[in-house]
Amino acid sequence: MKQMTALIKVSDTTLKRYENFGLLPKIRKTAGGQRRYQEIHRQAFLTIRKLLQGFEITTAYELMRLALAGEFSQSYGLIAQAQKQLVADEEALRRNRTFILSLPQEHLAQQRLRIGELAKLAQVETSAIRYWEERGLLISQRGENGYRYYEEEEIKKTLIITSLRKTIYAIEEIKELLANKEPETIQKLKHHFLETKAKIDEKLAKQLEGIAAFMIYCTMLKEN
């Protein structure tokens, strides 16, 4: 085990955890209880580490279990699903960038909306609008009838919030952006989109590395 931990660069506790989670081929033990790893175990450990860099933990673990069970087609489907989601995230990022960066220059057709109308436009629940207002992201006006109304600037803010929350922005980060003056906000938004695009590209590259290691591992399992 000491040799394997040095090779994979993880602790023996981590190696045992992978074993306990059912992610590895059966490991032979000596009479004294020492583990005897083979080449397929080395590849299994390398594959797990690579998968964890590009996929969610649950996905990486499920891929290892499926491979061990010989469910290769199902594992390939899971990989395709994860990559499809990543491509969808990149497309959403591109779409949100185009949409958000055009807002300061354009006037909206709807310049005053009630909370229900705003929720429908932004495709969220009214409870989300109320929550964002409670957190200081939005400001409403009260009409004589007691209804909440949102002016054009708040409508734009709502559309920005709903777009940004799809690209992993936390509420406090969005609040900071909305509090800035317009030129600064646009500059930060551009930086955000570039940064997020770079993260997606990096994740895609990591996924491809993980897939390459996984395919080698699957081949070794088929041959054993």
Salt bridges, closest charged atoms under 4 A:
GLU19 OE1 - ARG35 NE 2.73
GLU39 OE2 - ARG42 NH2 2.57
GLU56 OE2 - LYS203 NZ 3.64
GLU90 OE2 - LYS197 NZ 3.08
GLU91 OE2 - ARG94 NH2 2.55
GLU91 OE2 - ARG95 NH1 3.82
GLU133 OE1 - ARG148 NH1 3.31
GLU151 OE2 - ARG112 NE 3.06
GLU152 OE2 - HIS107 ND1 3.26
GLU154 OE2 - LYS157 NZ 3.54
GLU172 OE2 - ARG135 NH2 2.66
GLU176 OE2 - LYS188 NZ 3.38
GLU195 OE2 - HIS191 NE2 3.63
ASP201 OD2 - LYS197 NZ 2.88
GLU209 OE1 - LYS50 NZ 3.58
